[in-house]
Amino acid sequence: MRIAGTVSDSIVDGPGLRFTVFTQGCPHRCPGCHNPETHDPGGGRTVTVEELGELLAGNPLIDGLTLSGGDPFLQAGECAALAALAHALGKNVWTYTGYAWEVLTAAGRPDWDALLAQTDVLVDGPFVEALKSYSATFRGSSNQRLIDLNATRARGTLVLWSRPDPLAHFTVPLS
């Protein structure tokens, strides 16, 4: 697997503490991209899925795995295998892509389908510099969607992800 790098304790690539893998190679080349060094598919370095899995497993405080880029769908088979390792460790998986969900699901590519099947939340769509927003939770621009793929699969229609209320489990006393 070719990667640009990893971040072992990200708090900006999804909820909680995350192990983020920046895959190498991106066909979108969005103007204003904050990771332009990931565009060249021949850049970065080569690692094995098992090496990345060991790094992920090495930190018990990690809540989940984030696959970013570049675009993980250029290496969908390897990313799906890493995501399966994360799920086996009880971690959730977020995947960022410049492709729209509709394009990914209509492509009929088994490797893309495998990565979608191992993704809990998909952040889709290209980065659009004119729509850049620091208030767009876990996104670079407001056009990108946070798609809850587990709920989408269960309902059979696209469901956007929303942050769970951390206080929802508390009850208010009646008196």
C-alpha positions as CSV (number, residue, x, y, z in Angstrom):
1,M,0.0,0.0,0.0
2,R,1.4,3.4,-0.9
3,I,0.8,6.2,1.7
4,A,1.9,9.8,2.2
5,G,1.9,9.3,6.0
6,T,-0.1,8.7,9.2
7,V,-1.2,10.6,12.2
8,S,-1.5,8.5,15.3
9,D,-3.7,10.8,17.3
10,S,-5.9,13.0,15.1
11,I,-8.9,14.8,16.5
12,V,-10.0,16.5,13.2
13,D,-10.6,13.5,11.0
14,G,-13.7,12.2,12.7
15,P,-15.0,11.9,16.2
16,G,-12.7,10.9,19.1
17,L,-9.1,10.0,18.9
18,R,-8.3,8.6,15.4
19,F,-5.5,6.8,13.6
20,T,-5.4,8.5,10.2
21,V,-3.8,7.1,7.1
22,F,-3.1,9.5,4.2
23,T,-3.1,7.4,1.1
24,Q,-1.0,8.4,-1.9
25,G,-2.5,9.2,-5.2
26,C,-5.5,11.4,-6.1
27,P,-7.1,12.0,-9.5
28,H,-9.2,14.9,-8.3
29,R,-6.4,17.4,-7.7
30,C,-8.8,19.9,-6.1
31,P,-7.6,23.5,-6.2
32,G,-6.7,24.6,-2.7
33,C,-6.3,21.0,-1.5
34,H,-4.5,20.9,1.9
35,N,-2.6,17.7,0.9
36,P,-1.2,18.4,-2.6
37,E,1.8,16.2,-1.9
38,T,-0.6,13.2,-1.9
39,H,-1.7,13.7,-5.5
40,D,1.2,11.9,-7.3
41,P,0.4,8.1,-7.2
42,G,4.2,7.4,-7.3
43,G,5.0,9.5,-4.3
44,G,5.0,8.6,-0.6
45,R,6.2,5.3,0.7
46,T,5.1,1.7,0.6
47,V,3.9,-0.1,3.8
48,T,1.9,-3.2,4.4
49,V,-1.6,-3.4,5.6
50,E,-0.3,-5.5,8.5
51,E,2.2,-2.7,9.5
52,L,-0.6,-0.2,9.6
53,G,-2.8,-2.6,11.5
54,E,-0.1,-3.0,14.2
55,L,0.2,0.8,14.6
56,L,-3.6,1.0,15.0
57,A,-3.7,-1.8,17.5
58,G,-0.8,-0.3,19.4
59,N,-2.8,2.5,20.9
60,P,-5.8,1.4,23.0
61,L,-7.1,5.0,23.3
62,I,-7.8,5.2,19.5
63,D,-11.6,5.3,18.7
64,G,-11.3,4.7,15.0
65,L,-9.5,4.6,11.7
66,T,-9.7,7.4,9.2
67,L,-8.7,6.7,5.6
68,S,-7.9,10.0,3.9
69,G,-5.7,11.0,1.1
70,G,-5.0,11.4,-1.7
71,D,-8.1,9.2,-2.4
72,P,-8.4,5.9,-0.6
73,F,-10.5,4.5,-3.5
74,L,-7.4,4.4,-5.7
75,Q,-6.2,1.7,-3.3
76,A,-9.6,0.4,-2.3
77,G,-8.6,-3.3,-1.8
78,E,-5.8,-2.5,0.6
79,C,-7.9,0.1,2.4
80,A,-10.8,-2.4,2.7
81,A,-8.4,-4.9,4.3
82,L,-7.1,-2.3,6.8
83,A,-10.7,-1.3,7.6
84,A,-11.5,-4.9,8.3
85,L,-8.6,-5.1,10.7
86,A,-9.9,-1.9,12.4
87,H,-13.4,-3.4,12.7
88,A,-11.9,-6.6,14.2
89,L,-10.3,-4.3,16.9
90,G,-13.7,-2.8,17.6
91,K,-12.9,0.5,15.9
92,N,-15.1,2.5,13.6
93,V,-13.9,3.5,10.1
94,W,-14.3,6.8,8.3
95,T,-13.3,7.2,4.6
96,Y,-12.7,10.5,2.8
97,T,-13.1,10.6,-1.0
98,G,-13.4,13.2,-3.7
99,Y,-15.9,10.9,-5.5
100,A,-19.7,11.3,-4.8
101,W,-21.4,8.4,-3.1
102,E,-23.6,8.0,-6.1
103,V,-20.6,7.5,-8.4
104,L,-19.0,5.0,-6.0
105,T,-22.1,2.9,-5.7
106,A,-22.9,2.9,-9.4
107,A,-19.4,2.0,-10.6
108,G,-19.8,-1.7,-10.2
109,R,-16.2,-2.1,-9.0
110,P,-15.8,-4.9,-6.5
111,D,-12.8,-3.2,-4.8
112,W,-14.8,0.0,-4.3
113,D,-17.8,-2.0,-3.0
114,A,-15.5,-3.8,-0.5
115,L,-14.2,-0.5,0.9
116,L,-17.8,0.9,1.1
117,A,-18.8,-2.2,3.0
118,Q,-16.1,-1.6,5.5
119,T,-16.8,2.1,5.9
120,D,-19.0,3.4,8.7
121,V,-19.0,7.0,7.6
122,L,-18.1,8.3,4.2
123,V,-17.1,11.9,3.6
124,D,-17.8,12.4,0.0
125,G,-17.3,15.0,-2.7
126,P,-14.4,17.1,-3.9
127,F,-13.0,19.9,-1.9
128,V,-14.3,23.2,-3.3
129,E,-12.1,26.2,-2.3
130,A,-15.0,28.7,-2.7
131,L,-17.0,26.6,-0.1
132,K,-14.2,26.2,2.4
133,S,-15.5,26.4,5.9
134,Y,-13.9,26.0,9.3
135,S,-17.4,25.4,10.7
136,A,-18.1,22.4,8.4
137,T,-17.7,19.6,10.9
138,F,-15.0,17.1,9.8
139,R,-15.1,18.5,6.3
140,G,-13.0,21.0,4.3
141,S,-15.8,22.5,2.3
142,S,-19.6,22.7,2.9
143,N,-20.5,20.7,-0.2
144,Q,-19.0,17.5,1.2
145,R,-21.4,15.2,2.9
146,L,-21.0,13.0,6.0
147,I,-22.9,9.9,5.1
148,D,-23.8,7.3,7.7
149,L,-23.3,4.2,5.7
150,N,-24.5,1.8,8.3
151,A,-27.9,3.7,8.5
152,T,-27.9,4.1,4.7
153,R,-27.5,0.3,4.3
154,A,-30.2,-0.4,6.9
155,R,-32.8,2.1,5.4
156,G,-31.9,1.7,1.7
157,T,-31.7,5.4,1.3
158,L,-28.9,7.9,1.9
159,V,-28.7,9.0,5.6
160,L,-26.4,11.8,6.7
161,W,-24.3,11.3,9.8
162,S,-25.0,13.5,12.8
163,R,-23.0,13.8,16.0
164,P,-24.6,11.8,18.8
165,D,-25.6,13.7,21.9
166,P,-23.0,12.8,24.5
167,L,-25.5,13.5,27.3
168,A,-28.4,11.5,25.8
169,H,-27.9,8.6,28.3
170,F,-28.5,10.9,31.3
171,T,-32.0,11.2,32.6
172,V,-33.6,14.2,34.2
173,P,-35.0,13.7,37.7
174,L,-38.8,14.0,37.9
175,S,-38.7,16.3,41.0
